[in-house]
Amino acid sequence: MLAPFLLAVPGVLLTYLLYLIFIQPRYNPLRNLPGPPSKGLFRDQLGMVMNPSVSPRTHEHFVKTYGRNVMIRGVLPWDQRLFTLDPVTLAHVMKHSHIYEKPWQSRRLITGLIGCGMLAAEGAVHKRQRRVATPAFSVQNMRDLVPLMFAKGDELKEKWMEMIRDASSQHGGEEKKGTGIVEGLKLDVCHWVSRATFDVIGSAGFDYQFNAIQNETNELFSAYKEMFEVAISQQSGALRSLAVIYFPVLDTLIPNKATHTVRRCQEVIRRVAGNLIQEKKRKIAEAEAQGKTHQGKDLLTLLLKSNAAADLPPEQRISDADILHNINTFMFAGSDTSSLAITWMLYLLARYPDVQARLRTELLALLPPTSLSALTPDEVSRLYAGIAELKFLENVIREAMRLIPPVHSSARVATRDDVLPAATPVPTRMPDGSIQEVREVRVPKGAFIHVPVEGFNLDREVWGPDGWAFKPDRWDNLPEAVASQPGLYNNTLTFSAGPRSCIGMRFSIIEIKTFLFILITHFTFAESDEKVGKANV
């Protein structure tokens, strides 16, 4: 009885495969949209829209040739996707996160590394986690973290000055008169800023000192770093990484070096970070037993307090495992995206020295006569209040975040059939073969929607003919079309939009402004001879 069944399995699988390749796509409503021609059965078009070296030109070509809602081919022959640069269509997708979720492939990859925190969770789980975490990111709580961020920015500044002095003494250089500073040190800004942002999120996240600016020996820091490097390599699309997403048992049956690295790192994180969670809970409980309130200002303390709040129903609370997963999420998002943003801002300022000089003049007007390390927390808070109001600094950050968002693009998948509204006419093939312009897009359950964050931010029909240029002054006189663009941050998608928008946006902006203030007022940045390019991993 078993033999006939086993013989039938290959035939059934082949039949299903033929159905997916040749029949299912014919009934997908997305095939009625305009789009670039297919170049073969297994030739996808994702590289055109995801490779930062060509994607801006591709996006513009799509809009001019096919319109703002376009059908592109994914990895497999039946993978027909919607690529959209229509603001109304995008707003609908981002707003209705209960319909348009992150693809399970992305969620499995994230969960396998840092657990099911807010980056991976969907539906009721995500809603519950976000509700508990939101109070921790209030305006007042973020302001309380300003002195901590200043301390880490100042520590990075001192480290760089020490490196400059060491380089000078080794090469017989001379200091610039009266400053104690020497010109000409070449360093990897991204590497060093990343170490500093790890220190910030370690202290701000759970009151833990990585001391990464000084050295890279801390075991928890090393665990996070190694795991994030594995995440980057997996997102680059290696064949094994793709296979493991669909067949996770491969990691159990045939573990490779990356598998062993992730397991080892996760064990360190569970042990060290898990102990930190229990220690925080103990301190909070001890304070309550004494009729006091634990005064910790780190996100972990605030998260635990929010989770134990009397007005939060028990069924809405999250587990210790969820707490750990979200701390991992804060570590990943809080260190990586902020360090990339700051690095690109410094690079743009190096490329545009006149902008850098103008910004430095604005910042120096607020630089106190005493060293930053000598300021009290209240003095630091008042200093930052002035920095936060600086107009040109705000323009520089807005423009840099628009031009080079830390996240190039993302994807959503429809969990049910839906009809998307459109602001611009969509040339659509009708059943009789005619082409009609309609103001909607029919999307079937299971279809992917490509969200081109960079393409949206660089759209020259919206931002003007100079939309690809770095021009901070544009924010003083924006085109009218910008006002209708969706987005949490200044009508851009840099921090996403809708219910899944970035919960840590305030944290990130405070960190960026703090670091730029300290670094620009103490150093001049110039381009090196190293080649710098974008990578969408």
C-alpha positions as CSV (number, residue, x, y, z in Angstrom):
1,M,0.0,0.0,0.0
2,L,2.9,2.4,0.8
3,A,4.7,1.9,-2.5
4,P,1.9,3.3,-4.8
5,F,1.5,6.2,-2.5
6,L,5.3,7.0,-2.6
7,L,5.2,6.7,-6.4
8,A,2.3,9.1,-6.6
9,V,3.9,11.8,-4.6
10,P,6.4,13.0,-7.3
11,G,3.5,13.2,-9.8
12,V,1.4,15.3,-7.5
13,L,4.3,17.7,-6.7
14,L,5.0,18.0,-10.4
15,T,1.4,18.8,-11.2
16,Y,1.2,21.4,-8.4
17,L,4.5,23.0,-9.7
18,L,3.1,23.2,-13.2
19,Y,0.0,24.8,-11.8
20,L,2.0,27.4,-9.9
21,I,4.1,28.2,-13.0
22,F,1.6,28.2,-15.8
23,I,-1.9,28.4,-14.5
24,Q,-2.0,30.4,-11.2
25,P,-0.3,33.5,-12.7
26,R,-2.9,33.7,-15.4
27,Y,-5.6,34.4,-12.8
28,N,-3.6,36.8,-10.7
29,P,-5.1,40.3,-11.2
30,L,-1.7,41.9,-10.8
31,R,-0.8,40.5,-14.3
32,N,-3.2,43.0,-15.7
33,L,-1.0,45.9,-14.6
34,P,1.8,47.4,-16.7
35,G,5.3,46.4,-15.9
36,P,8.8,45.6,-17.3
37,P,8.9,42.5,-19.6
38,S,9.9,39.2,-18.2
39,K,13.4,38.0,-19.2
40,G,12.9,34.3,-18.5
41,L,11.0,31.8,-16.4
42,F,13.4,32.1,-13.4
43,R,14.7,35.7,-14.0
44,D,13.3,38.0,-11.3
45,Q,13.3,41.8,-11.3
46,L,14.1,42.4,-7.7
47,G,17.7,43.4,-8.4
48,M,16.4,46.3,-10.4
49,V,14.5,47.8,-7.5
50,M,16.7,46.7,-4.6
51,N,20.2,47.5,-5.8
52,P,21.0,51.0,-4.5
53,S,23.4,51.6,-7.4
54,V,20.6,51.4,-9.9
55,S,17.3,51.6,-8.0
56,P,16.8,55.4,-8.2
57,R,17.0,55.3,-12.0
58,T,14.8,52.1,-12.1
59,H,12.1,53.7,-9.9
60,E,12.0,56.8,-12.1
61,H,11.9,54.7,-15.3
62,F,9.0,52.7,-13.9
63,V,7.0,55.8,-13.1
64,K,7.7,57.4,-16.5
65,T,7.1,54.2,-18.5
66,Y,4.4,52.2,-16.6
67,G,2.9,54.5,-14.0
68,R,3.0,54.5,-10.2
69,N,1.6,51.0,-9.7
70,V,3.6,48.4,-11.5
71,M,3.8,44.6,-11.6
72,I,7.2,43.1,-11.1
73,R,8.4,39.5,-11.0
74,G,9.8,38.0,-7.7
75,V,12.1,35.1,-7.3
76,L,9.8,32.4,-8.5
77,P,7.8,32.4,-11.8
78,W,4.4,32.7,-10.0
79,D,5.7,35.4,-7.7
80,Q,3.9,38.5,-9.2
81,R,4.4,41.5,-7.0
82,L,3.0,45.0,-6.8
83,F,5.6,47.8,-6.9
84,T,4.0,51.1,-5.9
85,L,5.1,54.7,-5.7
86,D,1.6,55.9,-5.5
87,P,1.2,57.9,-2.2
88,V,-2.5,56.9,-1.7
89,T,-1.7,53.2,-2.4
90,L,1.3,53.2,0.0
91,A,-0.7,55.0,2.7
92,H,-3.4,52.3,2.5
93,V,-0.9,49.5,2.7
94,M,1.0,51.1,5.7
95,K,-2.2,52.1,7.5
96,H,-3.9,48.6,7.3
97,S,-1.1,46.6,8.9
98,H,-3.7,43.9,9.9
99,I,-4.1,43.2,6.2
100,Y,-0.6,43.8,5.0
101,E,1.9,42.0,7.2
102,K,5.6,41.4,7.0
103,P,6.1,38.2,4.9
104,W,6.5,35.1,7.0
105,Q,10.0,34.6,5.4
106,S,11.2,37.9,6.9
107,R,9.6,37.1,10.2
108,R,11.2,33.7,10.4
109,L,14.6,35.1,9.7
110,I,14.2,37.8,12.3
111,T,12.7,35.5,14.9
112,G,15.5,33.0,14.4
113,L,18.0,35.6,15.4
114,I,16.5,38.0,17.9
115,G,13.2,36.4,18.8
116,C,9.7,37.5,18.2
117,G,9.8,41.2,19.2
118,M,8.1,44.1,17.6
119,L,10.1,43.7,14.4
120,A,8.7,40.2,13.8
121,A,5.4,40.0,15.7
122,E,2.1,40.5,13.9
123,G,-1.5,40.9,14.8
124,A,-2.5,40.8,18.5
125,V,1.0,39.8,19.6
126,H,2.5,43.0,18.0
127,K,-0.4,45.1,19.4
128,R,0.2,43.8,22.9
129,Q,4.0,44.3,22.8
130,R,3.7,47.8,21.3
131,R,1.1,48.9,23.9
132,V,3.4,47.8,26.7
133,A,6.5,49.5,25.1
134,T,4.9,52.8,24.1
135,P,5.0,54.5,27.5
136,A,8.8,53.8,27.7
137,F,9.3,56.0,24.6
138,S,7.3,59.0,25.8
139,V,8.7,62.5,25.2
140,Q,9.7,62.9,28.9
141,N,11.4,59.5,29.1
142,M,13.4,60.3,26.0
143,R,14.5,63.7,27.4
144,D,15.7,61.9,30.6
145,L,18.1,60.0,28.4
146,V,19.8,63.1,26.9
147,P,22.6,63.3,29.5
148,L,23.5,59.7,28.9
149,M,23.7,60.3,25.1
150,F,25.9,63.3,25.7
151,A,28.2,61.3,27.9
152,K,28.7,58.7,25.2
153,G,29.1,61.3,22.5
154,D,31.7,63.0,24.5
155,E,33.5,59.7,25.2
156,L,33.7,59.0,21.5
157,K,35.1,62.5,20.9
158,E,37.7,62.0,23.6
159,K,38.6,58.6,22.1
160,W,39.1,60.1,18.7
161,M,41.2,62.9,20.1
162,E,43.4,60.4,21.9
163,M,43.8,58.5,18.6
164,I,44.7,61.7,16.8
165,R,47.4,62.6,19.4
166,D,48.8,59.0,19.2
167,A,49.0,59.2,15.4
168,S,50.7,62.6,15.7
169,S,53.3,61.4,18.1
170,Q,54.1,58.4,16.0
171,H,54.4,60.4,12.8
172,G,56.1,63.4,14.2
173,G,53.1,65.6,13.5
174,E,52.4,68.9,15.2
175,E,49.3,70.1,17.0
176,K,47.3,73.0,15.6
177,K,48.3,75.9,17.8
178,G,46.4,76.2,21.0
179,T,43.9,73.4,20.2
180,G,45.7,70.1,21.1
181,I,44.3,68.7,17.9
182,V,46.2,67.3,14.9
183,E,45.0,67.0,11.4
184,G,45.0,64.1,9.1
185,L,43.8,60.9,10.9
186,K,41.9,58.5,8.7
187,L,39.4,56.3,10.5
188,D,36.4,54.0,9.8
189,V,33.7,56.3,11.0
190,C,30.9,53.7,10.7
191,H,32.8,51.2,12.9
192,W,33.5,53.7,15.6
193,V,30.0,55.3,15.6
194,S,28.5,51.8,15.7
195,R,30.5,51.1,18.9
196,A,29.3,54.3,20.4
197,T,25.6,53.6,19.5
198,F,26.0,50.2,21.0
199,D,27.1,51.9,24.2
200,V,24.2,54.2,24.1
201,I,21.5,51.5,23.6
202,G,23.3,49.3,26.2
203,S,23.0,52.1,28.9
204,A,19.7,53.4,27.7
205,G,18.2,50.0,26.9
206,F,18.9,48.1,30.1
207,D,21.4,50.1,32.2
208,Y,24.3,47.9,31.0
209,Q,27.8,49.1,30.2
210,F,29.3,47.5,27.1
211,N,32.3,50.0,27.2
212,A,32.5,49.3,23.4
213,I,34.1,52.7,22.7
214,Q,37.1,51.8,24.8
215,N,37.4,48.1,23.7
216,E,35.4,45.3,22.1
217,T,36.0,42.6,24.7
218,N,32.6,42.5,26.5
219,E,31.0,39.1,25.9
220,L,27.5,40.5,25.5
221,F,28.7,43.1,23.0
222,S,30.6,40.4,21.1
223,A,27.5,38.2,21.0
224,Y,25.2,40.9,19.6
225,K,27.9,42.0,17.1
226,E,28.5,38.5,15.8
227,M,24.8,37.7,15.6
228,F,24.1,40.9,13.7
229,E,26.9,40.2,11.2
230,V,25.3,36.8,10.6
231,A,22.0,38.6,10.0
232,I,23.6,40.8,7.4
233,S,25.1,37.8,5.6
234,Q,21.8,36.0,5.6
235,Q,19.9,38.9,4.2
236,S,22.4,39.1,1.3
237,G,20.5,36.1,-0.2
238,A,23.0,33.2,0.0
239,L,21.4,30.0,-1.3
240,R,21.7,28.2,2.0
241,S,20.2,31.1,3.9
242,L,17.2,31.0,1.6
243,A,16.9,27.3,1.9
244,V,17.0,27.4,5.7
245,I,14.1,29.9,5.7
246,Y,11.9,27.4,3.8
247,F,13.4,24.3,5.5
248,P,14.5,25.3,9.0
249,V,15.3,21.7,9.8
250,L,18.4,22.1,7.7
251,D,20.0,24.0,10.6
252,T,19.4,21.1,12.9
253,L,20.5,18.3,10.5
254,I,23.4,20.2,8.7
255,P,24.5,23.1,11.0
256,N,27.2,25.3,9.5
257,K,29.5,27.9,11.0
258,A,26.7,30.6,11.0
259,T,24.4,28.2,12.8
260,H,26.9,27.5,15.6
261,T,27.7,31.2,15.9
262,V,24.0,32.2,16.3
263,R,23.5,29.4,18.9
264,R,26.5,30.5,20.9
265,C,25.6,34.1,20.8
266,Q,22.0,33.4,21.8
267,E,23.1,31.4,24.8
268,V,25.2,34.4,26.0
269,I,22.3,36.8,25.4
270,R,19.9,34.5,27.3
271,R,22.2,34.2,30.2
272,V,23.5,37.7,30.6
273,A,20.5,39.7,29.4
274,G,18.1,37.3,31.0
275,N,19.9,37.8,34.4
276,L,19.6,41.6,33.8
277,I,15.8,41.3,33.4
278,Q,15.5,39.2,36.6
279,E,17.8,41.7,38.5
280,K,15.6,44.6,37.3
281,K,12.4,42.9,38.4
282,R,14.0,42.2,41.8
283,K,15.0,45.9,42.3
284,I,11.5,47.1,41.3
285,A,9.9,44.7,43.7
286,E,12.2,45.7,46.5
287,A,11.5,49.4,46.0
288,E,7.7,48.7,46.0
289,A,8.1,46.6,49.2
290,Q,9.6,49.7,50.8
291,G,6.9,52.0,49.6
292,K,9.2,53.5,47.0
293,T,9.5,53.6,43.2
294,H,12.6,52.3,41.5
295,Q,14.1,55.3,39.7
296,G,15.7,53.5,36.8
297,K,15.3,55.4,33.5
298,D,16.5,52.7,31.1
299,L,14.0,51.2,28.7
300,L,14.0,47.8,30.4
301,T,12.9,49.3,33.7
302,L,10.3,51.4,32.0
303,L,9.1,48.3,30.0
304,L,8.8,46.2,33.2
305,K,6.9,49.0,35.0
306,S,4.5,49.4,32.1
307,N,4.0,45.6,31.9
308,A,3.1,45.5,35.6
309,A,0.9,48.6,35.6
310,A,-2.3,48.3,37.6
311,D,-4.5,49.5,34.7
312,L,-3.1,46.9,32.3
313,P,-5.3,43.8,32.2
314,P,-3.4,40.6,32.9
315,E,-4.2,39.2,29.4
316,Q,-2.5,42.3,27.8
317,R,0.8,41.7,29.6
318,I,3.8,40.2,27.9
319,S,6.1,37.4,29.1
320,D,9.8,37.7,30.2
321,A,10.7,36.0,26.9
322,D,8.8,38.8,25.1
323,I,10.7,41.4,27.2
324,L,14.0,39.8,26.2
325,H,13.0,39.6,22.5
326,N,12.2,43.3,22.5
327,I,15.4,44.3,24.3
328,N,17.2,42.4,21.5
329,T,15.0,44.3,19.0
330,F,16.0,47.6,20.5
331,M,19.6,46.6,20.4
332,F,19.4,45.7,16.8
333,A,17.4,48.6,15.6
334,G,18.8,51.2,18.0
335,S,22.4,50.6,17.3
336,D,22.5,49.7,13.6
337,T,20.1,52.2,12.1
338,S,21.3,55.1,14.2
339,S,25.0,54.4,13.4
340,L,24.2,54.1,9.7
341,A,22.3,57.4,9.7
342,I,25.0,59.3,11.6
343,T,27.7,57.8,9.3
344,W,26.0,58.9,6.1
345,M,25.3,62.4,7.6
346,L,29.0,62.8,8.3
347,Y,29.9,61.5,4.9
348,L,27.5,64.0,3.2
349,L,29.0,66.8,5.3
350,A,32.5,65.7,4.2
351,R,31.4,65.8,0.6
352,Y,29.8,69.3,1.0
353,P,32.3,71.2,3.1
354,D,30.3,74.5,2.7
355,V,27.3,72.9,4.4
356,Q,29.6,71.4,7.1
357,A,31.1,74.9,7.8
358,R,27.7,76.5,7.9
359,L,26.4,73.8,10.3
360,R,29.5,74.2,12.5
361,T,28.9,77.9,12.8
362,E,25.4,77.3,14.0
363,L,26.4,74.6,16.5
364,L,29.4,76.5,17.9
365,A,27.1,79.3,19.0
366,L,25.7,76.9,21.6
367,L,29.0,75.3,22.7
368,P,29.5,76.0,26.4
369,P,32.9,77.5,27.5
370,T,33.4,74.6,29.9
371,S,34.0,70.9,28.8
372,L,30.8,68.9,28.2
373,S,31.9,66.4,30.8
374,A,31.8,69.1,33.5
375,L,28.1,70.0,32.9
376,T,25.4,68.8,35.3
377,P,22.5,66.7,33.9
378,D,20.3,69.8,34.1
379,E,22.8,71.9,32.2
380,V,23.1,69.2,29.5
381,S,19.3,69.0,29.3
382,R,19.1,72.8,28.8
383,L,21.9,72.7,26.2
384,Y,20.0,70.0,24.3
385,A,16.8,72.0,24.4
386,G,18.7,74.7,22.5
387,I,20.2,72.2,20.1
388,A,16.8,70.7,19.3
389,E,15.6,74.2,18.1
390,L,18.4,74.8,15.7
391,K,16.9,75.3,12.3
392,F,19.8,74.4,10.0
393,L,20.7,71.3,12.0
394,E,17.1,70.1,11.7
395,N,17.3,70.7,7.9
396,V,20.5,68.8,7.5
397,I,19.1,65.8,9.4
398,R,15.9,65.8,7.5
399,E,17.7,66.1,4.2
400,A,20.2,63.3,4.9
401,M,17.5,61.0,6.2
402,R,15.4,61.7,3.1
403,L,18.4,61.2,0.7
404,I,19.9,58.0,2.4
405,P,17.4,56.3,4.7
406,P,19.0,53.5,6.8
407,V,16.4,51.1,5.4
408,H,16.3,51.0,1.6
409,S,13.0,49.2,1.1
410,S,10.7,46.7,2.7
411,A,7.9,44.3,1.7
412,R,4.4,43.5,2.8
413,V,2.1,40.5,2.0
414,A,-1.6,40.7,1.6
415,T,-3.4,38.3,4.0
416,R,-6.6,38.6,2.1
417,D,-7.9,39.8,-1.3
418,D,-8.1,43.6,-1.3
419,V,-8.7,46.6,-3.5
420,L,-6.1,49.4,-3.1
421,P,-7.0,53.0,-3.9
422,A,-4.7,55.0,-6.2
423,A,-4.1,58.7,-6.6
424,T,-3.0,58.4,-10.2
425,P,-4.7,56.4,-13.1
426,V,-3.6,52.8,-13.4
427,P,-3.6,51.5,-17.0
428,T,-5.3,48.1,-16.4
429,R,-6.0,45.3,-18.9
430,M,-9.7,44.4,-18.9
431,P,-11.3,41.0,-19.6
432,D,-12.0,41.9,-23.2
433,G,-8.3,42.8,-23.7
434,S,-8.8,46.5,-23.7
435,I,-6.7,48.9,-21.5
436,Q,-8.6,51.2,-19.2
437,E,-7.3,53.7,-16.7
438,V,-8.8,53.0,-13.3
439,R,-8.1,54.4,-9.8
440,E,-7.7,51.1,-8.0
441,V,-5.5,48.0,-7.9
442,R,-6.8,44.6,-7.1
443,V,-4.5,42.6,-5.0
444,P,-4.9,38.8,-4.3
445,K,-4.2,37.1,-1.0
446,G,-0.6,36.1,-0.7
447,A,0.7,38.8,-3.1
448,F,3.8,40.8,-2.1
449,I,3.8,44.6,-2.1
450,H,7.2,46.2,-2.5
451,V,7.6,49.4,-0.4
452,P,10.4,51.4,-2.0
453,V,11.4,53.7,1.0
454,E,14.3,55.3,-0.9
455,G,12.4,55.6,-4.1
456,F,9.5,57.3,-2.3
457,N,12.0,59.7,-0.6
458,L,13.8,60.5,-3.9
459,D,10.7,60.9,-6.2
460,R,11.7,63.9,-8.3
461,E,8.0,64.4,-9.4
462,V,7.3,65.2,-5.8
463,W,10.6,66.7,-4.4
464,G,11.5,68.6,-7.6
465,P,14.1,68.2,-10.3
466,D,16.9,68.5,-7.7
467,G,15.4,65.7,-5.6
468,W,18.5,63.5,-5.8
469,A,20.7,66.3,-4.6
470,F,21.8,67.1,-1.0
471,K,20.1,70.5,-0.4
472,P,19.2,71.1,3.3
473,D,17.7,74.5,2.4
474,R,14.9,72.8,0.5
475,W,13.1,72.2,3.8
476,D,12.5,76.0,4.1
477,N,10.4,76.0,0.9
478,L,9.0,72.5,0.1
479,P,7.0,71.8,-3.0
480,E,3.3,71.5,-2.4
481,A,3.2,67.9,-3.5
482,V,5.3,66.9,-0.4
483,A,2.5,67.7,2.0
484,S,0.3,64.9,0.6
485,Q,3.0,62.2,1.1
486,P,2.4,59.7,3.9
487,G,5.1,59.0,6.5
488,L,5.9,59.4,10.2
489,Y,8.9,61.6,9.7
490,N,8.4,64.8,7.6
491,N,6.4,63.1,4.8
492,T,9.1,60.5,4.2
493,L,9.1,56.8,4.8
494,T,12.4,56.8,6.6
495,F,10.8,55.8,9.9
496,S,7.9,54.0,8.1
497,A,4.3,54.9,8.6
498,G,1.1,53.6,10.1
499,P,0.7,51.3,13.2
500,R,4.1,49.7,12.5
501,S,6.0,52.9,12.3
502,C,9.3,53.2,14.2
503,I,8.6,53.4,17.9
504,G,12.1,54.7,18.6
505,M,12.0,57.7,16.2
506,R,12.4,60.3,19.0
507,F,15.3,58.3,20.6
508,S,17.1,58.2,17.2
509,I,16.7,61.9,16.5
510,I,17.9,62.9,19.9
511,E,20.9,60.6,19.5
512,I,21.7,61.9,16.0
513,K,21.5,65.6,17.1
514,T,23.6,64.9,20.2
515,F,26.4,63.1,18.3
516,L,26.4,65.7,15.4
517,F,26.6,68.6,17.9
518,I,29.6,67.1,19.7
519,L,31.5,65.7,16.7
520,I,31.0,68.7,14.3
521,T,32.0,71.2,16.9
522,H,35.3,69.3,17.6
523,F,36.3,67.8,14.3
524,T,36.4,68.7,10.6
525,F,35.4,65.8,8.3
526,A,36.8,65.3,4.8
527,E,36.5,62.5,2.2
528,S,39.2,59.9,2.3
529,D,40.6,58.0,-0.7
530,E,38.5,54.9,0.2
531,K,35.6,54.0,-2.0
532,V,32.2,54.5,-0.3
533,G,29.1,53.0,-1.6
534,K,25.6,51.9,-0.6
535,A,24.7,48.3,0.1
536,N,21.2,47.0,0.5
537,V,21.7,43.8,2.6
